[in-house]
Amino acid sequence: MSCRRTIDLPYLRVSQMNADFYLSKAAALDLREIVDFHFREPYKEYTSYEPKGFEEVKRELEESGAKISRNLPHWGVQRYLNRERVLEIKSYLESDPEALLPTTILLAIDTTPCESTEQGELQELSASGTFSVKPSMTVSVIDGQHRLAGLFLASEAVLKQIEIPIVFMLNVSIPIAAKLFQNINGKQQKVNKSVIFDLFDNVPTESIDNNDDLETKDYHTICVSLYSDPESPLYRQIKMLGVGGGAISQAFFIDSCKRELKCLKSKTLQERYDILFDYFTLVQRLFPEDWPKPLEAKSNEEIDAYSKNVLRERKSQLAKTNGFTAMLRLLNWMENEHIDPISIEALCGEIDWTSIDGTGAKAQSTLFEKLRGIIERKLATSL
């Protein structure tokens, strides 16, 4: 499928090793006209499987004016579109007045239909200038298909305001295109989620327009305080950037609090902090041998040595993912049932925190049920 009109792209040539590529930009409306989505479907004759929403998002793109290659060979390098991800990008662009798509899209422009008449022009581009994408050329996506799909489904009002930075390469062979896709998508390391959450430090509360991000920022603030306050039971025990010493990561702390502590949603930031501070101080006092921060220490080095012993030598699970999740769930249950948190005293002598079986959600649920059962029996006998 070819574009309907010639579109000019300003460019700056960049040379690396034995290859040239071209830095450029294009209006979103122009990109929608020239880009050809071509998906990798080499096994279509053997299976009827397609991800949920794939055909629907292809139809939506075609209705928006974008192009989908349906009759070309199966050697496209792009994977199936994830409709949910596409719609998230569309919503982001339409709902956030400060939305940006600053990273480049990598395109391959096949000029071969023009080679017989314009070979010299196409093979020798100057260091900078304007490249004309002609109706007979094919423009394929090597990297950035979800961003482009989300953009193309956005409203015309949004499209008219956006230019997209692009890198294009000319007459890239299928093996080279495949290798580029592998290198970009297979070798890049995903940013640690704790780093993403830590960036909320730099985001003003007034600029956040959804409740989920507001809750994340609040728990990030709580996390920072619990980590940095020498009086805190979690002082130096949270991996703020996801690596290093500590029992749990910032991402785990925030995700777990958001998921487990539904009872605190109506509380203020200060109230939530106070409840968590007091609760885990109580846990620390009741289970000093299994809590990674000692009740008393003269230096950070002493704290770190104690933490290392509890977590690595003793292998206590109390402050690790299983124990921490179960204790949060227990707090949520006690708050909802108006049970004094001091009731966790009933757990003393009843739980061996070094012998917690299993991992993951099932193990955490099993542990929570065990802890709740102990407290319920204790409360029943005290009536």
Beta strands, then each sheet from edge to edge (+ up, - down):
strand 1: 7-16
strand 2: 19-27
strand 3: 35-37
strand 4: 67-68
strand 5: 105-110
strand 6: 128-133
strand 7: 138-143
strand 8: 163-170
strand 9: 238-239
strand 10: 248-249
sheet 1: 4+ 3+ 7+ 5- 8- 2+ 1- 6+
sheet 2: 9+ 10+
end
